Amino acid sequence: MIAAHPRQLKLTQGPLTLAGFVRILLEPAVAMGTLAAAAAWYDVTTTASYLILGLLVFSLTFPGRAPRSSSPGGIARDVLSDWILMVALLLLLGWATHTLDAFDERVLLAWVTLGPALLFAAHLATPIVLPRIMSAEGVKRRAVIAGAGELGEQLAQRLRSSPLLGVEVAGFFDDRSPERLQGLARERLLGSIDKLADYARANRVELIYLALPLAAQPRIARLLDDLCDTTASVYVVPDIFLFDLIQARIDHVGGLPVLAVCETPFYGVSGIVKRISDLVLATLILILIAPLLAAIAAAVRLTSPGPAIFRQRRYGLDGREIVVYKFRTMTVSEDGAVVRQATRDDARVTRLGALLRRSSLDELPQFVNVLQGRMSIVGPRPHAIAHNEMYRKLIKSYMIRHKVRPGITGWAQVNGLRGETDTVEKMRARVAYDLDYLRNWSLGLDLKIIWKTIFVVLKRPETAY
């Protein structure tokens, strides 16, 4: 099972730090810069086609993100896999739109070859070079933390392990004695909380984090009054971050700040990017597989009585009921209060249906659901309504997976959780992957899942029946 992601803290100082700026623009700058350099090297005139390619590259790499691994080998794998997925998608678009001939082959070959190498070098160099720049006078900032509990200790560890933030934690203020504290808080206890303002004034503290429980609101209010006489920037870290969060962020409603603790990743521009990518890919795929769809539909009608398309009610975005299409693979069409999952050697499955289920060809009509806006290409797999009503009572946070459109394939399915979920533990594991997808969504992750799905289908896992 995957590791859970509770207690996520997204650390920034001000609207955008130097580290944040570099992180966001590193991958787009390297990818687009390599393309421009290749065109300049071969003295190729920058036409509208190259400008469009540059915009596509920017959209697929922005905002940049740090590699999931810190080791050179892990960084190389992350960079290469993401690069291959991006190039594969661009080649598919170029082939479908008949625009590949508009580009110089030498430029494309140089860009495809040098791009991942330069990205790898940039990711290796950034953690070494940037902290040295930020350590210069006026960049490295001194911080203290009010509250030496679990939240304060975790905040300090995150700041220490993120040198690109340019923050040095001087210590903690807490009313408990050192004997009652643990870890870094015990070593760096600077005094009681009522001494914080005096310390900040005397020691040129630039950042103060209030990691106190929300139950201590009157105390926080008094402390904020005391800190008004300092020049430090003050940040409140609410203890809500000790709980499991989905896309936590700060927003505003009519100028009033609100804290989102459970939100869809497809908010604002991300939602537009997701929907456009779904429409483009689904349209291209349906054009390519149209003859296959017709052949399968005819085969289903000829080999067993009943319709070619099986319609079943599922829960979609925000838990609204939708109708999902599949090629019929059984002699029955169950869609009532009780729906029995398919099992190994299930007598209800037709001979052709068994083949379709093992190869996932029965899912192909769902690309029409994608065009309708009911589904996405990538997302949590939709379950029958009867199964939803059962598991929402047994698994915590089960319904949160419906904050996004259900998908034809998903993060759980490419990680071995495909097919029958005959135990609550199997479903709990699947839901854990679904929630992990919601926390960490990116267009790159979608492309990675699509790529891995191809190999999962070709492998024909034993759980697919």
C-alpha positions in Angstrom: 0.0 0.0 0.0 1.2 3.5 -0.6 2.3 5.8 2.1 -0.4 8.2 3.3 0.1 11.9 2.9 -1.3 13.5 6.1 0.1 16.7 7.6 1.2 18.3 4.4 2.8 21.7 4.9 3.4 23.9 1.8 6.2 26.3 2.9 6.6 29.7 1.3 7.6 33.1 2.6 5.6 35.9 1.0 3.9 35.7 -2.4 6.8 34.0 -4.1 10.3 33.2 -2.9 13.4 33.0 -5.1 13.4 29.2 -4.6 9.7 29.1 -5.6 10.4 31.2 -8.7 13.3 28.9 -9.7 11.2 25.7 -9.1 8.3 27.0 -11.2 10.4 28.1 -14.2 13.3 25.7 -14.2 11.8 23.0 -16.3 9.9 25.3 -18.8 13.0 27.5 -19.2 15.4 24.5 -19.8 12.9 22.8 -22.2 12.1 25.9 -24.2 15.7 27.2 -24.1 17.1 23.9 -25.5 14.6 24.1 -28.3 15.5 27.7 -29.1 19.2 26.9 -28.9 18.9 23.9 -31.3 17.0 26.1 -33.8 19.7 28.8 -33.5 22.6 26.2 -33.9 21.2 24.9 -37.2 20.3 28.4 -38.3 16.6 27.6 -38.6 14.2 30.4 -38.9 11.7 30.6 -36.0 8.3 30.2 -37.7 4.8 30.1 -36.3 5.1 26.3 -36.0 8.1 26.6 -33.6 6.3 29.2 -31.6 3.3 26.9 -31.2 5.6 24.0 -30.2 7.3 26.3 -27.7 3.9 27.2 -26.1 2.9 23.5 -26.0 6.2 22.7 -24.3 5.6 25.5 -21.8 2.1 24.3 -21.0 3.3 20.7 -20.4 6.2 21.7 -18.1 4.6 24.6 -16.2 4.7 24.9 -13.3 7.9 22.9 -12.9 8.2 20.5 -10.0 11.1 19.0 -8.1 12.0 15.4 -8.9 10.3 12.8 -6.7 13.7 11.3 -5.7 16.8 13.1 -4.4 19.4 10.5 -5.6 21.1 11.1 -9.0 19.7 7.8 -10.3 16.1 8.7 -9.1 16.4 12.2 -10.6 17.5 10.7 -13.9 14.6 8.2 -14.0 12.0 11.0 -13.1 13.4 13.4 -15.7 13.6 10.7 -18.5 10.2 9.3 -17.9 8.5 12.7 -17.8 10.4 13.8 -20.9 9.5 10.6 -22.9 5.8 11.1 -22.0 5.9 14.7 -23.2 7.7 14.0 -26.4 5.3 11.0 -27.1 2.3 13.3 -26.7 3.8 16.0 -28.9 4.6 13.4 -31.6 1.1 12.1 -31.4 -0.3 15.6 -31.9 2.1 16.3 -34.7 1.1 13.1 -36.5 -2.6 13.7 -36.0 -2.4 17.3 -37.3 0.0 16.5 -40.1 2.5 19.2 -38.9 5.6 17.1 -38.3 7.0 18.2 -41.7 7.0 21.8 -40.6 10.0 21.1 -38.4 13.7 20.6 -39.2 14.5 17.0 -38.2 18.0 18.0 -36.9 16.4 20.5 -34.5 13.9 18.0 -33.2 16.6 15.3 -32.8 18.9 17.7 -30.9 16.1 19.0 -28.7 14.9 15.5 -27.9 18.4 14.3 -27.1 19.8 17.2 -25.2 16.7 18.3 -23.3 16.6 15.5 -20.7 20.4 15.7 -20.2 20.2 19.5 -19.5 17.2 19.0 -17.2 19.1 16.4 -15.3 22.1 18.7 -14.9 19.8 21.6 -13.9 18.1 19.6 -11.2 21.5 18.4 -9.8 23.0 21.9 -9.8 20.0 23.8 -8.4 20.2 22.4 -4.8 23.9 23.2 -4.7 24.0 26.6 -6.4 20.8 28.2 -5.2 21.4 27.9 -1.4 24.8 29.5 -1.8 23.2 32.5 -3.5 20.5 32.7 -0.9 23.1 32.5 1.9 24.4 35.9 0.8 23.7 38.8 3.1 20.1 39.9 3.1 18.8 36.6 1.6 19.1 34.1 4.5 16.4 34.9 7.0 16.2 34.2 10.7 13.1 32.6 12.0 11.6 31.4 15.3 8.6 29.2 16.1 6.1 29.8 18.8 4.9 26.3 19.9 7.1 23.3 20.3 4.5 20.6 19.8 4.1 18.2 17.0 3.2 20.9 14.5 6.1 23.2 15.5 8.6 20.3 15.4 7.4 19.2 12.0 7.5 22.8 10.6 11.1 23.1 11.8 12.1 19.8 10.2 10.5 20.9 6.9 12.4 24.3 7.0 15.7 22.6 7.8 15.3 20.0 5.0 14.3 22.7 2.5 17.5 24.9 2.1 16.1 26.5 -1.0 13.7 28.4 1.2 16.6 30.3 2.7 15.3 30.2 6.3 17.4 29.5 9.4 15.4 28.4 12.5 16.9 30.0 15.6 14.7 28.1 18.0 11.4 27.7 19.7 9.3 29.5 22.3 7.1 27.4 24.5 5.8 27.5 28.1 6.7 23.9 28.8 10.1 23.0 30.3 12.8 21.3 28.1 12.2 18.0 29.9 8.7 17.9 28.4 9.8 18.5 24.9 11.4 16.3 22.3 13.8 16.5 19.3 15.0 19.8 18.0 12.6 21.7 20.3 14.3 20.5 23.4 17.7 21.5 22.0 16.7 25.0 20.9 14.2 26.2 23.4 14.7 29.9 23.7 12.2 30.8 26.4 8.5 31.1 27.2 6.0 32.5 24.7 5.7 35.8 26.6 9.4 36.5 25.9 9.0 36.1 22.1 8.4 39.7 21.2 11.4 41.0 23.2 13.6 38.3 21.6 12.4 39.3 18.1 13.2 43.0 18.7 16.6 42.3 20.2 17.8 39.7 17.7 16.5 41.0 14.3 14.1 38.0 13.8 12.6 38.3 10.3 10.1 35.4 10.4 7.8 34.2 13.2 5.7 31.1 12.9 2.8 30.7 15.3 2.4 26.9 15.5 -0.1 27.0 18.4 -3.4 25.0 18.6 -6.5 26.9 17.4 -8.0 26.3 20.8 -5.5 28.9 22.1 -7.0 31.7 20.0 -7.2 34.3 22.8 -3.5 33.7 23.5 -2.7 34.0 19.8 -4.6 37.3 19.7 -2.5 38.7 22.6 0.7 37.5 21.1 -0.2 39.1 17.8 -0.7 42.4 19.7 2.8 42.1 21.2 4.4 41.3 17.8 2.9 44.5 16.3 5.9 46.3 17.9 8.4 44.2 15.8 9.4 44.3 12.1 9.1 40.5 11.8 6.8 38.9 9.3 4.3 36.7 11.2 2.7 33.5 9.9 0.0 31.4 11.6 0.3 27.7 11.0 -3.1 26.3 12.0 -3.1 22.8 13.6 -5.6 21.8 10.9 -2.5 20.8 9.0 -2.1 17.8 11.4 -5.0 16.2 9.7 -5.3 14.6 6.2 -5.6 17.3 3.6 -6.6 17.3 -0.1 -5.3 20.2 -2.1 -5.1 22.5 1.0 -4.7 26.2 0.0 -5.6 29.7 1.1 -8.3 31.5 -0.9 -10.4 34.6 -0.6 -14.2 35.1 -0.5 -15.0 38.8 -1.0 -11.7 39.7 0.5 -12.1 37.4 3.5 -9.4 34.7 3.7 -10.6 31.1 3.9 -8.6 27.9 4.3 -9.4 25.1 1.9 -8.7 21.7 3.5 -10.5 19.4 1.0 -10.7 20.7 -2.6 -10.5 19.4 -6.1 -7.1 19.7 -7.9 -9.0 20.9 -11.0 -9.6 24.4 -9.7 -9.3 27.4 -12.0 -6.7 27.0 -14.8 -5.9 23.4 -13.8 -9.5 22.5 -14.6 -9.3 24.0 -18.0 -6.0 22.2 -18.8 -7.5 18.9 -17.6 -10.7 19.3 -19.7 -8.8 20.4 -22.9 -6.4 17.5 -22.6 -9.3 15.1 -22.2 -11.1 16.5 -25.2 -8.1 16.4 -27.4 -6.9 12.9 -26.5 -10.4 11.4 -26.5 -11.2 12.8 -29.9 -7.9 11.5 -31.4 -8.4 8.1 -29.8 -12.0 7.7 -30.9 -10.9 8.6 -34.5 -8.2 5.9 -34.4 -10.3 3.2 -32.8 -13.6 3.8 -34.7 -13.2 0.6 -36.9 -12.4 -1.4 -33.8 -15.4 -0.2 -31.9 -17.7 -1.2 -34.8 -16.1 -4.6 -35.0 -16.5 -5.3 -31.3 -20.1 -4.1 -31.2 -20.9 -6.4 -34.1 -19.2 -9.4 -32.4 -21.0 -8.8 -29.1 -24.4 -8.8 -30.9 -23.6 -11.9 -32.9 -22.2 -14.0 -30.1 -24.8 -13.5 -27.4 -28.4 -12.1 -27.2 -28.7 -8.6 -25.9 -27.4 -5.1 -26.7 -23.8 -4.4 -27.6 -23.5 -1.5 -25.1 -24.1 -2.0 -21.4 -25.2 1.0 -19.5 -24.7 1.2 -15.7 -25.3 4.0 -13.2 -22.3 5.2 -11.4 -21.3 8.2 -9.2 -19.5 10.9 -11.1 -18.2 14.4 -10.2 -19.3 15.6 -6.8 -21.3 12.3 -6.3 -23.8 13.1 -9.0 -25.3 10.1 -10.8 -24.0 9.4 -14.3 -24.5 6.7 -16.9 -21.3 4.9 -18.0 -21.0 2.9 -21.2 -19.2 -0.4 -21.7 -19.3 -3.2 -24.2 -21.6 -5.9 -22.7 -19.5 -8.8 -21.4 -22.1 -10.7 -19.5 -25.4 -12.4 -20.1 -27.0 -10.1 -17.5 -27.2 -6.3 -17.1 -27.2 -5.7 -13.3 -27.8 -2.2 -12.2 -30.0 -2.5 -9.1 -29.6 -2.1 -5.4 -27.3 -5.1 -5.3 -24.6 -5.6 -7.9 -22.3 -8.7 -7.7 -18.7 -8.1 -8.8 -17.3 -10.3 -11.5 -15.2 -13.2 -10.1 -12.8 -15.7 -11.6 -14.6 -18.1 -13.9 -17.9 -16.2 -13.5 -20.7 -18.0 -15.3 -22.3 -14.7 -16.2 -19.3 -13.7 -18.4 -19.6 -14.7 -22.1 -16.7 -16.2 -24.0 -16.1 -13.0 -25.9 -16.7 -11.0 -22.8 -13.9 -12.7 -21.0 -11.5 -11.7 -23.8 -12.8 -8.1 -23.7 -12.4 -7.9 -19.9 -8.9 -9.3 -19.8 -7.8 -6.9 -22.6 -9.9 -3.9 -21.2 -11.4 -3.5 -24.6 -14.8 -3.4 -22.9 -13.9 0.0 -21.5 -13.4 1.7 -24.9 -17.0 3.2 -25.2 -16.1 5.3 -22.2 -14.2 7.6 -24.4 -17.6 8.8 -25.5 -18.4 9.5 -21.8 -15.2 11.6 -21.7 -16.5 13.8 -24.6 -19.8 14.1 -22.8 -18.0 15.5 -19.8 -19.2 12.6 -17.5 -15.7 11.0 -17.2 -12.0 11.8 -17.7 -9.4 9.7 -19.3 -7.5 9.5 -16.0 -9.2 9.5 -12.6 -10.5 7.2 -9.9 -12.4 4.3 -11.5 -16.2 4.6 -11.1 -17.9 2.0 -9.0 -21.5 0.8 -9.2 -23.8 2.8 -7.0 -24.6 -0.2 -4.9 -20.8 -0.6 -4.1 -20.5 3.1 -3.4 -23.3 3.0 -0.8 -21.7 0.0 0.9 -18.0 1.2 1.0 -18.8 4.8 2.0 -19.9 3.4 5.3 -16.8 1.2 5.7 -13.9 3.3 4.5 -13.0 6.8 5.8 -12.8 9.5 3.1 -14.2 7.1 0.5 -16.5 9.8 -1.1 -13.6 12.3 -1.5 -12.6 10.4 -4.6 -15.6 11.9 -6.2 -14.2 15.4 -6.1 -13.0 14.7 -9.6 -14.5 13.1 -12.7 -14.1 9.3 -12.7 -11.5 7.9 -15.1 -11.1 5.2 -17.7 -7.8 4.4 -16.0 -6.4 5.5 -12.7 -3.4 5.7 -10.3 -4.7 2.6 -8.4 -5.1 0.5 -11.6 -1.6 1.0 -12.8 -0.3 0.1 -9.3 -1.8 -3.4 -9.3 -5.3 -2.6 -7.9 -7.3 -3.5 -11.0 -10.3 -5.9 -11.1 -12.2 -7.4 -8.3 -12.0 -5.9 -4.8 -13.3 -8.8 -2.8 -12.2 -7.5 0.6 -12.5 -4.1 2.3 -8.7 -3.9 2.6 -8.4 -4.1 -1.2 -10.9 -1.3 -1.6 -9.2 0.7 1.1 -5.9 0.4 -0.7 -7.5 1.5 -4.0 -9.1 4.5 -2.3 -5.7 5.4 -0.8 -4.2 5.6 -4.3 -7.2 7.6 -5.5 -6.7 10.2 -2.8 -3.0 10.2 -3.5 -3.8 11.1 -7.1 -6.0 14.0 -5.9 -3.2 15.4 -3.7 -0.5 15.2 -6.3 -2.3 15.7 -9.7 -0.3 17.2 -12.6 -0.6 16.8 -16.3 2.6 14.9 -16.2 1.1 12.4 -13.7 -1.8 11.9 -16.1 0.5 11.2 -19.0 2.5 8.8 -16.8 -0.6 6.9 -15.9 -1.7 6.7 -19.5 1.7 5.4 -20.5 1.8 2.8 -17.7 -1.8 1.7 -18.6 -0.6 0.5 -22.0 1.8 -1.9 -20.4 -0.7 -3.0 -17.7 -3.2 -3.9 -20.4 -0.6 -5.7 -22.5 0.5 -7.7 -19.5 -3.1 -8.8 -18.8 -2.9 -9.0 -15.0 -4.5 -12.0 -13.3 -7.0 -9.7 -11.5 -8.7 -8.8 -14.7 -11.6 -11.1 -15.2 
